[in-house]
């Protein structure tokens, strides 16, 4: 596979968030030919249609990074049984102005972590609905709902067990193969 750049969008602004740890774990497991890079969303202003004619520098940089990527991995926490507002805000920036969305046709992966048993399942479902509307195909299987326990991540942020590493590696490998297939098609 040629070197494909994958944008990673973390739906949490916390520096020590478990979803940022998950994103970094996935990045460390990327196979040869796939380059994951976190695209930050913390500087995006609230989306306002009045700004479509002259978007902020942060919005322009965000859209450019997504447009340049061969795919996108969304790593989302679950806030109140849905996606965080900051993630929806980033998606809105990427979809506007109308007719200039960076999401259309972009192969996406949707994953997430939570201390709850459902591991962000409801947030992921809501995100998949939004992405379907934006014509961004999502990897259906395998799904990655990670329940974070005390030993899931080590103090340095690395994955705490071989079983969890293998679970994450299976998802990364499947996503990589799917994006490569989408990119060739």
SVG drawing of the C-alpha trace seen along z (x, -y; Angstrom):
<svg xmlns="http://www.w3.org/2000/svg" viewBox="-28 -37 34 48">
<polyline fill="none" stroke="black" stroke-width="0.4" points="0.0,0.0 1.3,-3.5 1.8,-5.9 -1.7,-7.0 -2.3,-9.8 -5.1,-9.3 -6.5,-12.2 -7.4,-11.3 -10.0,-13.5 -10.3,-13.2 -13.6,-14.3 -12.2,-15.4 -10.2,-18.5 -8.7,-17.0 -4.9,-16.5 -5.2,-13.3 -8.4,-12.0 -8.8,-8.3 -9.9,-8.8 -6.6,-10.7 -4.8,-7.7 -6.8,-5.4 -5.9,-7.6 -2.2,-7.5 -2.4,-3.7 -4.0,-3.3 -1.3,-5.6 1.4,-3.5 -0.1,-0.4 -0.4,-1.8 0.9,0.6 3.6,-0.4 2.1,-2.6 -0.4,-4.2 0.4,-7.4 -2.0,-8.5 -1.9,-12.2 -4.1,-13.9 -5.9,-16.9 -6.6,-19.2 -10.0,-20.7 -9.4,-22.8 -8.8,-26.1 -12.0,-25.9 -14.5,-28.7 -18.1,-27.8 -19.5,-27.3 -21.4,-30.3 -22.8,-30.4 -22.1,-34.1 -18.3,-33.2 -18.6,-31.0 -17.3,-33.8 -14.3,-34.4 -13.6,-31.4 -11.1,-31.5 -7.5,-30.4 -8.2,-27.4 -11.2,-26.4 -9.2,-26.7 -6.4,-24.6 -8.8,-22.0 -10.6,-21.6 -7.3,-21.5 -5.9,-18.7 -9.1,-16.7 -9.2,-17.3 -5.6,-16.1 -6.2,-12.9 -7.0,-9.6 -9.3,-8.7 -10.4,-9.9 -10.6,-8.1 -12.9,-9.6 -12.1,-8.8 -15.1,-9.8 -16.1,-9.9 -19.7,-9.7 -21.3,-12.8 -24.9,-12.5 -25.4,-9.5 -24.1,-11.3 -21.1,-12.9 -19.4,-15.9 -20.4,-19.3 -16.8,-20.1 -16.7,-17.1 -20.0,-18.1 -18.7,-21.6 -15.6,-20.3 -17.8,-18.2 -20.0,-21.2 -16.9,-23.3 -15.8,-20.5 -19.2,-20.3 -19.7,-24.0 -20.3,-26.1 -22.9,-24.0 -21.4,-22.3 -17.8,-22.4 -17.8,-19.5 -14.5,-17.7 -16.3,-14.6 -18.0,-13.3 -16.5,-9.9 -13.9,-10.0 -13.5,-6.5 -14.0,-6.9 -13.4,-4.8 -15.4,-5.4 -14.0,-4.2 -14.2,-5.3 -13.5,-4.6 -15.4,-5.1 -15.3,-3.9 -18.8,-2.7 -19.7,0.8 -21.0,-0.4 -17.6,-1.9 -19.1,-4.9 -21.5,-2.8 -24.3,-5.3 -22.0,-8.2 -20.6,-6.1 -24.1,-5.3 -25.0,-9.0 -21.7,-9.8 -22.3,-7.2 -25.7,-8.8 -24.1,-12.2 -21.4,-10.7 -24.0,-8.8 -25.7,-12.1 -22.4,-13.7 -21.7,-10.8 -18.7,-9.6 -18.6,-5.8 -17.8,-4.2 -16.1,-0.9 -18.9,1.4 -16.9,4.2 -15.1,4.7 -16.5,2.3 -14.3,0.8 -16.1,0.0 -13.4,-0.1 -14.3,0.0 -11.4,-1.5 -10.5,0.1 -7.7,-0.7 -5.1,1.3 -6.2,0.5 -3.5,-2.2 -0.2,-2.3 1.0,-5.5 2.9,-6.6 -0.3,-6.2 0.8,-3.0 -1.6,-0.1 -1.6,1.9 -2.1,5.5 -1.2,7.7 -4.9,8.7 -6.0,5.0 -3.1,4.4 -4.1,7.4 -7.8,6.2 -6.7,2.7 -4.3,4.1 -7.1,6.2 -9.2,3.0 -6.2,1.0 -5.3,3.7 -8.9,4.0 -9.3,0.2 -6.0,0.0 -7.1,2.7 -10.5,1.1 -9.0,-2.4 -6.4,-0.9 -9.3,0.8 -11.4,-2.4 -8.4,-4.4 -7.7,-2.0 -11.4,-1.7"/>
</svg>
